[in-house]
Amino acid sequence: VQLQASGGGSVQPGESLTLSCVVSGSIVRANDMGWYRRFPGKVRELVASITRDGTTNYSSSAKGRATISRNNDLNTVHLQMNSLKPEDTAVYYCNGNLVTDYSGRQIIYWGQGTLVTVSS
């Protein structure tokens, strides 16, 4: 089981970008999923999260500029970011709390990270 993130790249300030993450491999269920980011030399911080029933949570820096969504049938999670700023430049990681067998135990998985660069 893996999380595969995509969609990073270089954009100019004010532009938008959508990050996508898909669960590959066989799972029973994806519970909470989310996006985190890491600035150089810093620990990962939450950008946004979404429960299986669609309840969302955003960091203060992302609120109003980001939208997280998911598709439970496809086991995907997306992060649309608008009005990007240079200070949004970071490596973005998707995260999933996945149930991989019928014991019900959930395991936290991380995607490989995708770089977002915002620069003029």
N, CA, C and O atoms as a GROMACS GRO file, in nm:
protein
  480
    1VAL      N    1   0.085  -0.119   0.000
    1VAL     CA    2   0.000   0.000   0.000
    1VAL      C    3   0.088   0.123   0.000
    1VAL      O    4   0.182   0.134   0.079
    2GLN      N    5   0.058   0.215  -0.088
    2GLN     CA    6   0.134   0.339  -0.097
    2GLN      C    7   0.040   0.456  -0.124
    2GLN      O    8  -0.071   0.438  -0.176
    3LEU      N    9   0.086   0.574  -0.088
    3LEU     CA   10   0.020   0.698  -0.127
    3LEU      C   11   0.109   0.765  -0.230
    3LEU      O   12   0.228   0.784  -0.208
    4GLN      N   13   0.049   0.800  -0.342
    4GLN     CA   14   0.126   0.860  -0.451
    4GLN      C   15   0.073   1.000  -0.477
    4GLN      O   16  -0.041   1.019  -0.519
    5ALA      N   17   0.158   1.096  -0.451
    5ALA     CA   18   0.120   1.236  -0.467
    5ALA      C   19   0.169   1.289  -0.601
    5ALA      O   20   0.271   1.246  -0.654
    6SER      N   21   0.095   1.383  -0.653
    6SER     CA   22   0.132   1.447  -0.778
    6SER      C   23   0.075   1.588  -0.782
    6SER      O   24  -0.009   1.625  -0.700
    7GLY      N   25   0.121   1.665  -0.880
    7GLY     CA   26   0.063   1.796  -0.902
    7GLY      C   27   0.149   1.914  -0.860
    7GLY      O   28   0.115   2.029  -0.886
    8GLY      N   29   0.261   1.886  -0.796
    8GLY     CA   30   0.348   1.997  -0.758
    8GLY      C   31   0.414   2.060  -0.879
    8GLY      O   32   0.408   2.007  -0.989
    9GLY      N   33   0.475   2.173  -0.857
    9GLY     CA   34   0.542   2.242  -0.966
    9GLY      C   35   0.572   2.385  -0.928
    9GLY      O   36   0.563   2.424  -0.812
   10SER      N   37   0.608   2.461  -1.028
   10SER     CA   38   0.642   2.602  -1.009
   10SER      C   39   0.531   2.690  -1.062
   10SER      O   40   0.487   2.674  -1.176
   11VAL      N   41   0.487   2.783  -0.980
   11VAL     CA   42   0.384   2.877  -1.020
   11VAL      C   43   0.424   3.016  -0.976
   11VAL      O   44   0.516   3.034  -0.896
   12GLN      N   45   0.354   3.114  -1.029
   12GLN     CA   46   0.380   3.253  -0.991
   12GLN      C   47   0.285   3.292  -0.878
   12GLN      O   48   0.179   3.232  -0.861
   13PRO      N   49   0.322   3.391  -0.803
   13PRO     CA   50   0.233   3.439  -0.696
   13PRO      C   51   0.095   3.474  -0.751
   13PRO      O   52   0.082   3.534  -0.857
   14GLY      N   53  -0.006   3.434  -0.676
   14GLY     CA   54  -0.143   3.460  -0.717
   14GLY      C   55  -0.206   3.348  -0.798
   14GLY      O   56  -0.328   3.345  -0.815
   15GLU      N   57  -0.125   3.258  -0.847
   15GLU     CA   58  -0.178   3.148  -0.927
   15GLU      C   59  -0.231   3.036  -0.837
   15GLU      O   60  -0.216   3.038  -0.715
   16SER      N   61  -0.292   2.937  -0.903
   16SER     CA   62  -0.352   2.823  -0.831
   16SER      C   63  -0.282   2.695  -0.870
   16SER      O   64  -0.217   2.686  -0.975
   17LEU      N   65  -0.298   2.596  -0.784
   17LEU     CA   66  -0.239   2.466  -0.808
   17LEU      C   67  -0.324   2.362  -0.738
   17LEU      O   68  -0.377   2.388  -0.630
   18THR      N   69  -0.338   2.246  -0.800
   18THR     CA   70  -0.411   2.137  -0.736
   18THR      C   71  -0.318   2.017  -0.719
   18THR      O   72  -0.259   1.968  -0.815
   19LEU      N   73  -0.308   1.971  -0.597
   19LEU     CA   74  -0.231   1.852  -0.566
   19LEU      C   75  -0.326   1.733  -0.554
   19LEU      O   76  -0.438   1.746  -0.504
   20SER      N   77  -0.280   1.619  -0.600
   20SER     CA   78  -0.362   1.498  -0.594
   20SER      C   79  -0.283   1.386  -0.529
   20SER      O   80  -0.160   1.381  -0.537
   21CYS      N   81  -0.356   1.297  -0.465
   21CYS     CA   82  -0.292   1.183  -0.399
   21CYS      C   83  -0.385   1.064  -0.414
   21CYS      O   84  -0.505   1.074  -0.390
   22VAL      N   85  -0.329   0.953  -0.452
   22VAL     CA   86  -0.409   0.832  -0.470
   22VAL      C   87  -0.349   0.719  -0.388
   22VAL      O   88  -0.227   0.705  -0.379
   23VAL      N   89  -0.434   0.641  -0.330
   23VAL     CA   90  -0.391   0.521  -0.256
   23VAL      C   91  -0.377   0.407  -0.356
   23VAL      O   92  -0.473   0.373  -0.426
   24SER      N   93  -0.260   0.350  -0.362
   24SER     CA   94  -0.241   0.233  -0.448
   24SER      C   95  -0.225   0.110  -0.359
   24SER      O   96  -0.167   0.116  -0.251
   25GLY      N   97  -0.279  -0.001  -0.407
   25GLY     CA   98  -0.278  -0.123  -0.326
   25GLY      C   99  -0.415  -0.147  -0.267
   25GLY      O  100  -0.504  -0.062  -0.276
   26SER      N  101  -0.431  -0.261  -0.207
   26SER     CA  102  -0.562  -0.301  -0.155
   26SER      C  103  -0.580  -0.254  -0.011
   26SER      O  104  -0.498  -0.284   0.076
   27ILE      N  105  -0.688  -0.182   0.012
   27ILE     CA  106  -0.721  -0.141   0.148
   27ILE      C  107  -0.867  -0.171   0.176
   27ILE      O  108  -0.947  -0.194   0.085
   28VAL      N  109  -0.900  -0.172   0.302
   28VAL     CA  110  -1.039  -0.189   0.342
   28VAL      C  111  -1.111  -0.054   0.342
   28VAL      O  112  -1.224  -0.042   0.297
   29ARG      N  113  -1.041   0.046   0.395
   29ARG     CA  114  -1.104   0.178   0.408
   29ARG      C  115  -1.000   0.284   0.434
   29ARG      O  116  -0.900   0.260   0.502
   30ALA      N  117  -1.025   0.402   0.379
   30ALA     CA  118  -0.941   0.518   0.410
   30ALA      C  119  -1.018   0.606   0.507
   30ALA      O  120  -1.125   0.656   0.473
   31ASN      N  121  -0.965   0.626   0.623
   31ASN     CA  122  -1.028   0.716   0.720
   31ASN      C  123  -0.981   0.860   0.695
   31ASN      O  124  -0.985   0.906   0.581
   32ASP      N  125  -0.939   0.930   0.797
   32ASP     CA  126  -0.895   1.068   0.778
   32ASP      C  127  -0.780   1.074   0.678
   32ASP      O  128  -0.690   0.990   0.681
   33MET      N  129  -0.784   1.175   0.592
   33MET     CA  130  -0.674   1.199   0.499
   33MET      C  131  -0.639   1.347   0.505
   33MET      O  132  -0.719   1.430   0.549
   34GLY      N  133  -0.520   1.378   0.461
   34GLY     CA  134  -0.482   1.518   0.472
   34GLY      C  135  -0.359   1.553   0.391
   34GLY      O  136  -0.297   1.468   0.326
   35TRP      N  137  -0.326   1.680   0.397
   35TRP     CA  138  -0.207   1.733   0.333
   35TRP      C  139  -0.126   1.809   0.438
   35TRP      O  140  -0.180   1.888   0.516
   36TYR      N  141   0.002   1.784   0.436
   36TYR     CA  142   0.096   1.853   0.522
   36TYR      C  143   0.202   1.917   0.434
   36TYR      O  144   0.215   1.883   0.316
   37ARG      N  145   0.277   2.006   0.491
   37ARG     CA  146   0.390   2.063   0.416
   37ARG      C  147   0.507   2.080   0.510
   37ARG      O  148   0.492   2.089   0.632
   38ARG      N  149   0.625   2.083   0.449
   38ARG     CA  150   0.746   2.101   0.527
   38ARG      C  151   0.833   2.205   0.462
   38ARG      O  152   0.868   2.196   0.344
   39PHE      N  153   0.867   2.306   0.541
   39PHE     CA  154   0.961   2.407   0.498
   39PHE      C  155   1.102   2.358   0.529
   39PHE      O  156   1.118   2.276   0.620
   40PRO      N  157   1.204   2.403   0.456
   40PRO     CA  158   1.341   2.359   0.485
   40PRO      C  159   1.378   2.378   0.631
   40PRO      O  160   1.364   2.487   0.686
   41GLY      N  161   1.425   2.273   0.692
   41GLY     CA  162   1.469   2.281   0.830
   41GLY      C  163   1.359   2.279   0.934
   41GLY      O  164   1.385   2.294   1.053
   42LYS      N  165   1.236   2.261   0.890
   42LYS     CA  166   1.122   2.262   0.981
   42LYS      C  167   1.053   2.126   0.980
   42LYS      O  168   1.076   2.043   0.892
   43VAL      N  169   0.968   2.104   1.078
   43VAL     CA  170   0.889   1.982   1.082
   43VAL      C  171   0.766   2.000   0.994
   43VAL      O  172   0.726   2.112   0.962
   44ARG      N  173   0.707   1.889   0.957
   44ARG     CA  174   0.586   1.897   0.876
   44ARG      C  175   0.473   1.962   0.955
   44ARG      O  176   0.459   1.940   1.076
   45GLU      N  177   0.394   2.042   0.886
   45GLU     CA  178   0.279   2.106   0.949
   45GLU      C  179   0.154   2.077   0.867
   45GLU      O  180   0.160   2.062   0.745
   46LEU      N  181   0.044   2.071   0.936
   46LEU     CA  182  -0.083   2.044   0.870
   46LEU      C  183  -0.123   2.160   0.781
   46LEU      O  184  -0.113   2.276   0.820
   47VAL      N  185  -0.169   2.128   0.660
   47VAL     CA  186  -0.231   2.226   0.574
   47VAL      C  187  -0.383   2.210   0.581
   47VAL      O  188  -0.455   2.306   0.607
   48ALA      N  189  -0.429   2.089   0.559
   48ALA     CA  190  -0.572   2.061   0.562
   48ALA      C  191  -0.594   1.912   0.582
   48ALA      O  192  -0.511   1.829   0.544
   49SER      N  193  -0.707   1.879   0.641
   49SER     CA  194  -0.744   1.739   0.658
   49SER      C  195  -0.893   1.722   0.630
   49SER      O  196  -0.969   1.819   0.633
   50ILE      N  197  -0.931   1.598   0.602
   50ILE     CA  198  -1.071   1.571   0.571
   50ILE      C  199  -1.105   1.432   0.622
   50ILE      O  200  -1.031   1.336   0.600
   51THR      N  201  -1.216   1.422   0.692
   51THR     CA  202  -1.262   1.293   0.740
   51THR      C  203  -1.332   1.216   0.628
   51THR      O  204  -1.355   1.270   0.520
   52ARG      N  205  -1.363   1.093   0.655
   52ARG     CA  206  -1.426   1.012   0.552
   52ARG      C  207  -1.563   1.068   0.513
   52ARG      O  208  -1.605   1.056   0.398
   53ASP      N  209  -1.630   1.129   0.608
   53ASP     CA  210  -1.763   1.184   0.575
   53ASP      C  211  -1.755   1.327   0.523
   53ASP      O  212  -1.858   1.391   0.502
   54GLY      N  213  -1.634   1.377   0.503
   54GLY     CA  214  -1.618   1.506   0.437
   54GLY      C  215  -1.599   1.626   0.528
   54GLY      O  216  -1.596   1.739   0.480
   55THR      N  217  -1.588   1.605   0.656
   55THR     CA  218  -1.560   1.717   0.746
   55THR      C  219  -1.416   1.763   0.728
   55THR      O  220  -1.323   1.683   0.732
   56THR      N  221  -1.400   1.892   0.707
   56THR     CA  222  -1.267   1.946   0.676
   56THR      C  223  -1.211   2.030   0.790
   56THR      O  224  -1.284   2.082   0.874
   57ASN      N  225  -1.080   2.041   0.788
   57ASN     CA  226  -1.009   2.123   0.885
   57ASN      C  227  -0.892   2.188   0.812
   57ASN      O  228  -0.821   2.121   0.737
   58TYR      N  229  -0.873   2.316   0.834
   58TYR     CA  230  -0.766   2.389   0.764
   58TYR      C  231  -0.678   2.460   0.865
   58TYR      O  232  -0.723   2.502   0.972
   59SER      N  233  -0.551   2.474   0.830
   59SER     CA  234  -0.463   2.558   0.909
   59SER      C  235  -0.504   2.702   0.886
   59SER      O  236  -0.574   2.734   0.790
   60SER      N  237  -0.460   2.788   0.974
   60SER     CA  238  -0.498   2.928   0.962
   60SER      C  239  -0.442   2.989   0.834
   60SER      O  240  -0.504   3.077   0.774
   61SER      N  241  -0.325   2.942   0.790
   61SER     CA  242  -0.265   2.997   0.669
   61SER      C  243  -0.335   2.948   0.543
   61SER      O  244  -0.330   3.014   0.439
   62ALA      N  245  -0.399   2.834   0.551
   62ALA     CA  246  -0.466   2.777   0.434
   62ALA      C  247  -0.613   2.816   0.426
   62ALA      O  248  -0.672   2.814   0.318
   63LYS      N  249  -0.671   2.850   0.540
   63LYS     CA  250  -0.815   2.878   0.542
   63LYS      C  251  -0.848   2.992   0.447
   63LYS      O  252  -0.787   3.098   0.452
   64GLY      N  253  -0.946   2.968   0.363
   64GLY     CA  254  -0.988   3.069   0.267
   64GLY      C  255  -0.913   3.064   0.135
   64GLY      O  256  -0.957   3.124   0.037
   65ARG      N  257  -0.801   2.993   0.131
   65ARG     CA  258  -0.723   2.984   0.007
   65ARG      C  259  -0.711   2.842  -0.044
   65ARG      O  260  -0.671   2.820  -0.158
   66ALA      N  261  -0.746   2.745   0.040
   66ALA     CA  262  -0.730   2.605   0.002
   66ALA      C  263  -0.862   2.531   0.017
   66ALA      O  264  -0.945   2.564   0.102
   67THR      N  265  -0.879   2.430  -0.066
   67THR     CA  266  -0.995   2.343  -0.056
   67THR      C  267  -0.948   2.199  -0.066
   67THR      O  268  -0.884   2.160  -0.164
   68ILE      N  269  -0.979   2.122   0.035
   68ILE     CA  270  -0.945   1.980   0.034
   68ILE      C  271  -1.070   1.901   0.000
   68ILE      O  272  -1.180   1.933   0.046
   69SER      N  273  -1.054   1.799  -0.080
   69SER     CA  274  -1.166   1.714  -0.119
   69SER      C  275  -1.116   1.570  -0.134
   69SER      O  276  -0.996   1.546  -0.141
   70ARG      N  277  -1.209   1.478  -0.138
   70ARG     CA  278  -1.171   1.338  -0.152
   70ARG      C  279  -1.277   1.261  -0.227
   70ARG      O  280  -1.392   1.303  -0.238
   71ASN      N  281  -1.235   1.148  -0.279
   71ASN     CA  282  -1.328   1.056  -0.343
   71ASN      C  283  -1.307   0.920  -0.277
   71ASN      O  284  -1.204   0.855  -0.296
   72ASN      N  285  -1.404   0.878  -0.200
   72ASN     CA  286  -1.389   0.754  -0.124
   72ASN      C  287  -1.390   0.630  -0.214
   72ASN      O  288  -1.332   0.527  -0.179
   73ASP      N  289  -1.456   0.639  -0.327
   73ASP     CA  290  -1.459   0.524  -0.418
   73ASP      C  291  -1.324   0.505  -0.486
   73ASP      O  292  -1.281   0.392  -0.509
   74LEU      N  293  -1.258   0.616  -0.518
   74LEU     CA  294  -1.130   0.610  -0.587
   74LEU      C  295  -1.012   0.617  -0.491
   74LEU      O  296  -0.897   0.603  -0.532
   75ASN      N  297  -1.041   0.638  -0.362
   75ASN     CA  298  -0.934   0.652  -0.261
   75ASN      C  299  -0.834   0.761  -0.300
   75ASN      O  300  -0.713   0.740  -0.300
   76THR      N  301  -0.889   0.876  -0.332
   76THR     CA  302  -0.806   0.991  -0.366
   76THR      C  303  -0.837   1.108  -0.275
   76THR      O  304  -0.946   1.119  -0.220
   77VAL      N  305  -0.739   1.195  -0.262
   77VAL     CA  306  -0.758   1.321  -0.188
   77VAL      C  307  -0.687   1.430  -0.268
   77VAL      O  308  -0.579   1.408  -0.322
   78HIS      N  309  -0.750   1.546  -0.274
   78HIS     CA  310  -0.700   1.656  -0.353
   78HIS      C  311  -0.690   1.781  -0.267
   78HIS      O  312  -0.766   1.800  -0.172
   79LEU      N  313  -0.596   1.867  -0.304
   79LEU     CA  314  -0.582   1.995  -0.237
   79LEU      C  315  -0.570   2.102  -0.344
   79LEU      O  316  -0.469   2.110  -0.415
   80GLN      N  317  -0.672   2.185  -0.353
   80GLN     CA  318  -0.665   2.299  -0.444
   80GLN      C  319  -0.620   2.420  -0.365
   80GLN      O  320  -0.679   2.454  -0.262
   81MET      N  321  -0.518   2.484  -0.414
   81MET     CA  322  -0.465   2.602  -0.345
   81MET      C  323  -0.473   2.722  -0.439
   81MET      O  324  -0.425   2.716  -0.553
   82ASN      N  325  -0.531   2.827  -0.392
   82ASN     CA  326  -0.548   2.949  -0.470
   82ASN      C  327  -0.465   3.061  -0.409
   82ASN      O  328  -0.418   3.054  -0.296
   83SER      N  329  -0.449   3.165  -0.489
   83SER     CA  330  -0.377   3.284  -0.442
   83SER      C  331  -0.246   3.248  -0.373
   83SER      O  332  -0.217   3.293  -0.262
   84LEU      N  333  -0.168   3.165  -0.440
   84LEU     CA  334  -0.045   3.115  -0.380
   84LEU      C  335   0.054   3.228  -0.357
   84LEU      O  336   0.063   3.324  -0.434
   85LYS      N  337   0.129   3.216  -0.247
   85LYS     CA  338   0.227   3.315  -0.208
   85LYS      C  339   0.365   3.251  -0.204
   85LYS      O  340   0.376   3.129  -0.191
   86PRO      N  341   0.469   3.330  -0.215
   86PRO     CA  342   0.605   3.272  -0.204
   86PRO      C  343   0.624   3.192  -0.074
   86PRO      O  344   0.698   3.094  -0.072
   87GLU      N  345   0.559   3.235   0.032
   87GLU     CA  346   0.574   3.165   0.158
   87GLU      C  347   0.501   3.031   0.162
   87GLU      O  348   0.510   2.958   0.261
   88ASP      N  349   0.429   2.997   0.054
   88ASP     CA  350   0.369   2.865   0.042
   88ASP      C  351   0.468   2.764  -0.016
   88ASP      O  352   0.439   2.645  -0.023
   89THR      N  353   0.584   2.812  -0.058
   89THR     CA  354   0.686   2.723  -0.114
   89THR      C  355   0.730   2.621  -0.010
   89THR      O  356   0.778   2.657   0.098
   90ALA      N  357   0.712   2.494  -0.043
   90ALA     CA  358   0.741   2.386   0.052
   90ALA      C  359   0.726   2.254  -0.020
   90ALA      O  360   0.680   2.248  -0.134
   91VAL      N  361   0.765   2.148   0.047
   91VAL     CA  362   0.733   2.013   0.000
   91VAL      C  363   0.602   1.972   0.066
   91VAL      O  364   0.587   1.980   0.188
   92TYR      N  365   0.508   1.930  -0.015
   92TYR     CA  366   0.376   1.894   0.033
   92TYR      C  367   0.362   1.741   0.036
   92TYR      O  368   0.400   1.671  -0.059
   93TYR      N  369   0.308   1.692   0.145
   93TYR     CA  370   0.291   1.548   0.165
   93TYR      C  371   0.144   1.514   0.188
   93TYR      O  372   0.075   1.581   0.265
   94CYS      N  373   0.098   1.410   0.121
   94CYS     CA  374  -0.035   1.362   0.156
   94CYS      C  375  -0.023   1.256   0.265
   94CYS      O  376   0.081   1.192   0.282
   95ASN      N  377  -0.129   1.240   0.336
   95ASN     CA  378  -0.131   1.155   0.454
   95ASN      C  379  -0.263   1.082   0.458
   95ASN      O  380  -0.368   1.138   0.426
   96GLY      N  381  -0.258   0.957   0.496
   96GLY     CA  382  -0.383   0.882   0.504
   96GLY      C  383  -0.382   0.786   0.623
   96GLY      O  384  -0.283   0.719   0.649
   97ASN      N  385  -0.491   0.782   0.692
   97ASN     CA  386  -0.510   0.683   0.799
   97ASN      C  387  -0.588   0.568   0.738
   97ASN      O  388  -0.710   0.576   0.720
   98LEU      N  389  -0.518   0.461   0.707
   98LEU     CA  390  -0.575   0.355   0.625
   98LEU      C  391  -0.596   0.227   0.704
   98LEU      O  392  -0.513   0.187   0.785
   99VAL      N  393  -0.709   0.165   0.679
   99VAL     CA  394  -0.737   0.033   0.734
   99VAL      C  395  -0.707  -0.068   0.622
   99VAL      O  396  -0.774  -0.067   0.518
  100THR      N  397  -0.608  -0.152   0.643
  100THR     CA  398  -0.562  -0.239   0.534
  100THR      C  399  -0.607  -0.384   0.550
  100THR      O  400  -0.590  -0.464   0.458
  101ASP      N  401  -0.665  -0.418   0.665
  101ASP     CA  402  -0.720  -0.553   0.679
  101ASP      C  403  -0.841  -0.546   0.771
  101ASP      O  404  -0.874  -0.440   0.823
  102TYR      N  405  -0.906  -0.659   0.791
  102TYR     CA  406  -1.034  -0.659   0.861
  102TYR      C  407  -1.019  -0.665   1.012
  102TYR      O  408  -1.117  -0.689   1.083
  103SER      N  409  -0.898  -0.643   1.062
  103SER     CA  410  -0.881  -0.625   1.206
  103SER      C  411  -0.933  -0.490   1.251
  103SER      O  412  -0.961  -0.468   1.369
  104GLY      N  413  -0.945  -0.398   1.153
  104GLY     CA  414  -0.992  -0.264   1.186
  104GLY      C  415  -0.881  -0.169   1.227
  104GLY      O  416  -0.905  -0.049   1.245
  105ARG      N  417  -0.762  -0.219   1.241
  105ARG     CA  418  -0.650  -0.134   1.283
  105ARG      C  419  -0.612  -0.039   1.169
  105ARG      O  420  -0.602  -0.079   1.053
  106GLN      N  421  -0.593   0.084   1.204
  106GLN     CA  422  -0.555   0.179   1.101
  106GLN      C  423  -0.408   0.214   1.115
  106GLN      O  424  -0.353   0.220   1.225
  107ILE      N  425  -0.346   0.237   1.002
  107ILE     CA  426  -0.204   0.269   0.994
  107ILE      C  427  -0.190   0.400   0.919
  107ILE      O  428  -0.261   0.425   0.821
  108ILE      N  429  -0.100   0.484   0.965
  108ILE     CA  430  -0.077   0.612   0.899
  108ILE      C  431   0.025   0.594   0.787
  108ILE      O  432   0.136   0.545   0.809
  109TYR      N  433  -0.014   0.634   0.668
  109TYR     CA  434   0.074   0.630   0.554
  109TYR      C  435   0.102   0.771   0.506
  109TYR      O  436   0.020   0.861   0.522
  110TRP      N  437   0.221   0.788   0.447
  110TRP     CA  438   0.261   0.917   0.392
  110TRP      C  439   0.299   0.900   0.246
  110TRP      O  440   0.360   0.801   0.207
  111GLY      N  441   0.261   0.998   0.166
  111GLY     CA  442   0.309   1.004   0.029
  111GLY      C  443   0.453   1.050   0.025
  111GLY      O  444   0.512   1.082   0.128
  112GLN      N  445   0.508   1.053  -0.094
  112GLN     CA  446   0.650   1.079  -0.111
  112GLN      C  447   0.686   1.226  -0.110
  112GLN      O  448   0.804   1.261  -0.106
  113GLY      N  449   0.588   1.312  -0.111
  113GLY     CA  450   0.618   1.455  -0.112
  113GLY      C  451   0.626   1.509  -0.254
  113GLY      O  452   0.683   1.446  -0.343
  114THR      N  453   0.569   1.626  -0.272
  114THR     CA  454   0.575   1.692  -0.401
  114THR      C  455   0.607   1.840  -0.378
  114THR      O  456   0.545   1.905  -0.293
  115LEU      N  457   0.702   1.892  -0.451
  115LEU     CA  458   0.752   2.027  -0.428
  115LEU      C  459   0.664   2.130  -0.497
  115LEU      O  460   0.633   2.118  -0.615
  116VAL      N  461   0.625   2.228  -0.422
  116VAL     CA  462   0.553   2.344  -0.475
  116VAL      C  463   0.643   2.466  -0.457
  116VAL      O  464   0.686   2.498  -0.346
  117THR      N  465   0.670   2.532  -0.566
  117THR     CA  466   0.753   2.652  -0.564
  117THR      C  467   0.672   2.770  -0.617
  117THR      O  468   0.619   2.765  -0.728
  118VAL      N  469   0.662   2.874  -0.536
  118VAL     CA  470   0.588   2.994  -0.575
  118VAL      C  471   0.689   3.108  -0.586
  118VAL      O  472   0.746   3.153  -0.486
  119SER      N  473   0.708   3.152  -0.706
  119SER     CA  474   0.811   3.254  -0.728
  119SER      C  475   0.781   3.330  -0.855
  119SER      O  476   0.729   3.276  -0.953
  120SER      N  477   0.815   3.458  -0.852
  120SER     CA  478   0.799   3.538  -0.973
  120SER      C  479   0.929   3.539  -1.054
  120SER      O  480   0.935   3.601  -1.160
   0.00000   0.00000   0.00000
